Amino acid sequence: MSRPDLIVAEPSHVGHARLVATAAAERAGLDADRIPKVALATTELATNLLKHAGQGVLTMHTEPGRLDVLSLDTGPGIHQVGQSMRDGYSTTGTMGGGLGAVRRAADVFDLFSLPGAGTAVLARWQDDRARSAKARIGAAMRTAPGEVRCGDLWAAWEDKDLVTVSVSDGLGHGERAEQASQTAMRSIAPQHTRGPADILESIQQAMSATRGATVAITQIAPERGRLWFCGVGNIAGRIYTGAAARPHRLVSRPGIVGAGNTVGTAQFAGAWTAESWLLLYSDGVSDRWDLNEWPGLLRHDPATVAAWILAQRGRGRDDSCVLVVTGGDGR
C-alpha cells in the first residue's frame, strides 16, 4: 500500500496528483467514463490549493466501486461559498471554473470552509458496489513527514444490521507500522460480528508477530439503536447525539495490541440514532478542539468532516487518521 496522501506545494505536484488519482480510480474499478472526470477534478483541486491556499493536502480512499478525493488546507478560506461555485468567479484573476468543474465531474461533491481557517472539499465517485445504506462513513489520513507508508489505517465491515469500524495506529512510522495495522485489519475482518472486546482479545496472537498497534473497534446496530466500543491504546473517540450536543468521550484502555495486555478490556455500550455521529482519531490528531469552533460542520458528509478535523488539528509530525460515521442512507 502506498501513502494515501499527497502534499501539493508546487506546480509539478498537480500533474503527479492527477496520475495518482487516475490510478486510484482504476484500482477502485470505476467505469471507464468516470476516470477522465476523476483526472479533471483532481487537477482542479490541486490547482486550487496552490492558487488560493499556497499549499495543501490531497488524501484519497478507494474501495470497490468508490473513490473519495479530499482536498484540505488551512488557508484563507472561502468568504462567499455560493459565488465560488459559479463559473467565471475568481479571486485570483483566473478563469474561475475550478470548483464548478469539480462539482460537475463528481458523483458527490461537498465543501466546508470558514474564512481565516481553511477549506475541505470532497469529490466522490461511486457505483452500485459502493457501501450500502446502513451508515454513512468517511475518513481522512495523512502520512508522517518523510515517510512513504502510513501506519494509521481504518476499515469498515457490514453484516445484516451490524456496522463495524476500526482504527489502528501501528507503533512508530513507516513500513513496519503499516504492516502492524494491516495485520490488525486482516485479523478483525473474518470475525467482525463478534463483540469489540472479544475481537481485541482474539487478534492478540496475530499481532504479537508485529511491532504492535493501538486499536479501537466500534460496532453499530442502527435498527436496534445500539453502539458498542472497545479500544486499547491511544485511539480517541467521541459520540455526538446531534449537532449541538456535547460529546460523550470514548476511553480506550492503556496498552498495546500484540503485547499481551488486552485481557479484561472493558466494553462501552450506548445508544445510537440516525442523528448520532461517531468520531475516532489516532494520536496524530490533537484532542484539544470543540465542534462549536466550526459551526455547521456536522451538516456535511462524514468524509468532509474527517478532512476538516485532520487539517485543523492534525499535529503534522505523525501518521494521522480521522474516521467519521453517522446515520443515514449513505448515498
N, C-alpha and C positions, 0 to 999 in steps of 0.2 A: 504494500500500500504506500503510495506517495503522499506527501503532505497535502492536507485538504485546503490550504490557504495560499494566496499569492499576495505579496506586497506589490503595490502599484505606486511607484515613486518617480518614474522617469518614462519618457515616451516609448522606449523599447519594451517596457513591460506590457503595453497594450496588446501588441501582436502575440506575445507569449500567452497572455490571458486568453485570447481568442483560441489559440491552439489547444490549451489545456481544457477549456470548456467544451470544445468540439469533441475531444477525446472522451470527456466525461459523458457527453450526450450519447456517444456510441456505446460506451460501457453500460449505460442505463437501458440501451435497446430502444431508444426513441425512434419514432418513424423518421424516414429519410427527409420528409418535408419540414420537420422541426429543426433539424440540425443547422441549416443556414440561419434560422431565426435565433438559435442559441448563440451562434457566432456573432451575429449583428448586435444582439442585446448586450452580450459581454463586452464587445468593443465599445459600445456607448457607455456602459457603466464604468469601465476602466478609464475612458477618456474623461468622463465627468469627474472622477476622483482627482485627476491631475488638474483639470481646469478650475474646479470650484473649491477643492479642499487642499490642493497641493500634493497630497498623498493619501493613501488609504489601503484597505484590505479587501480582497475578494475571497470569499470562502464558499466551498461547494459541497453538496451532498448528493450522492447517487444511490439509487436503489432500483430494482426492476420496474421500469415504467415511469420513473420520476427523477427529475434533476432540479435541484434548487441552486441558484446562483445568488449569493448575497453580497452586497456592497456595503461596507461600513467605514465611517470616518468620524473624526472629531473636529471637523472643520467649522465654517461659519454657519452651517445650517441653511435652511430654505425659508425665507421670510414669507413668500407667497406660494404655497404648495400648489394651489389650483392653477395659477398662471404658469408655473414651471412645467406643467404638463401640456401646455398649449404650444403647438408647432410655431416656430418663429420667435418665441420668447427666449431672451438670453440676457444674462447679466455680465457676459464677458465679450460681447461683440461678435459672437459666432452665429451660425445658422439657427441654433436653438431648437434642434429636433431630437435631442438625446433622450430625455425621459419619456416623451411621447412615443418615440420609436421603440423603446424598451417595453412600454405598456402594450403596444400593438403586437409585438413579437411574442410576448409571453402568454401562456395559458392563464397564469395567475400573476398579478402584479400587486405589490403593496409597498407603501413608503411611510416612514415616520421620520419627522425632522423637528428639531427645536432650534430656533435662532441662537447662535452663540454656543451651541453644544455639539451639533453634528447631524448626520443623516444615516439612516439604514434603509436599504432598498432590497426587496425580494423580487426575483424573476423566477417563476417555476414553470416547468413543462411536465405534463403527466398524461398517462393514458389509462386504459381500463385496468391495467395490472397494479396501479398505484394503491396505496393503503386504503382500507375500507373506512366506513363511516363511524366506527366506534369512538374514535377520539381524533383530535387534531394535534399533530406532533411536528415540532420543528426544532432545529438545533443549529448552533454555530460553533466552529472550532478554530483555534489558532495554534500554530506550532511555535515552540520556544525559539528565540533568535539564534541563528547559526545552525539549526537542526534541519534535517530534511525528512524526518519521521516524527509523527505526533504520538506521544504516549498517552494522550487522553482520547478515549473513544466512547461512543454511545451506541445503543442498539434498541430496537423495539420489536415485539412479537405480539401477535393476536391469536386468540383461540376462543371460538364461540363468544361468550360475553366478557372475556378477560383480555385486558391490555397490560403487557409487562414491558417496562422500560428500565434500562440500566445505564449508569455512567461509571467508567473505570479510569483511574489515574495510575498508570504504571509508574513504579518508583524511578525517579531520575528522569532522564531525557533520552531521546534517540531511539535506535532500533530495538534495544533490549526492553525499553519501557513500552514501546509499541507491541512487542511480542507478548509481554505480560498481559496487556489489556486485550489483545486478540485472543489469548488463551482464555481469559475470563469470559469473553462473549461467546466463544465456541462452546465453553463448558456450560454456560447458562442455557443456551438455545434448546437442547433436547429436553430440558426439564423446566421450561419457563412457566408451566402451570402450577408448579409446587409453590409453597409459601416462600416469601423472600428470605426469611431466616434459615429455612431448610436448604434453600439453594446455596446460600453463602457457606453453610457447613459442608455441603456436598462437593463444592468446587475446590475445597482446600487442598486436596491431594494433587489435582492437576496444576494448581497454582504454585505448589511447592517446588516444581521444576523450573519456575521462572524467578525473576528477582522480586516478584510480589507486586501487589497493587492495592489501592484503596478502591472499594467498590460499593455502590449503593444500588438497591433494586426497589422499584415501586410497582405494585400491581393495582390496577383499577378495574372494578366491575361496574360499568356505567348503569346497567339495568338494575343492579342491586343497590346502587348508591353508596358503594364502599371503596375504601382505599387502604392498602397495606404497604408499609415501608420498613426497610431494614438496611442499615449501612455499617460498614467497617472502615474507619479512616476519616479522611478529611473532605469527603464529598458533602457539600451543604445542600439543604433543601428547604423550600418554603411552599406552603399551600395557601392560596387566596380563595376565599369563598365568593368573591365579587371584586369588581374593580376598585371599590372604595374601602374594602375590608382590610383590617390589619392581618398580617400573615401569621399562620401557625408554623413555627420553625421545626424542621425535622432534624433530629440529632442522631448522628452516627456514633457508634462505639469506637473508642480509640483502638488502633491496631492495624495490622496488615494482613490481607488475604494471601495466604501462601506461607505465613509464618506460624501457623498452628494456633492462633489465638482468637478464633471466632466463636469458640464454644460458649453457649449461654447468651448469645447476642439477642437482645430484646427486639420485638417487632411491634411497630406502631400501627394501630388501626383507627381509621377515621371516616368521616362522611365524604361523599363525592357527589356533586351535582353538575348539571350542564353548564353552570356558571363558574365552576371551580377552575383554578389554574394551579398547576404543579410546576415548580422551577427547581431544577437540580443543576449544580455547578461545581466544578473542581476548584482546588485552591489556587489555580491560576487566575481566579476571579476574586476580587475583594468582596467581603461580606458587608462592607460599610456602604449601604445605599438604601433608599426608601423609594418605593414607586411613586409617592407623592411628588418627587422631584420631576417626574416625567408624566404630566397629566395626559390621559388618553391613550397611554401605551397599550393597555390591555384590550383596546378595541381593535387591535391589529393581529395579523397572522402570528402564530407561535414562533415561526422562524424569524420574523421581523423582530419580535420581542427578544429572542435569543441574541440576534445580531446586535441589537441596540445595547443590551446589558454587557455583552462582550466588549463592544467598542468603548463604552463609558467606564467600565470597572475592571476590564482586563488588566492584569498587572504588567503585562508586556515583557516579562522576563522568564516566563514559564509556559509550558503547554497549558492550554485552557480550553474548556468546553462548557457550554450552557445548553441545557435541554429543557424545552418548554412543552407542556401538554395541557390541553383544555378540552372540555366537552364540545360537541358539535358534530357536523356531518363530514368534516374532513375534505370537502370539495370546494 
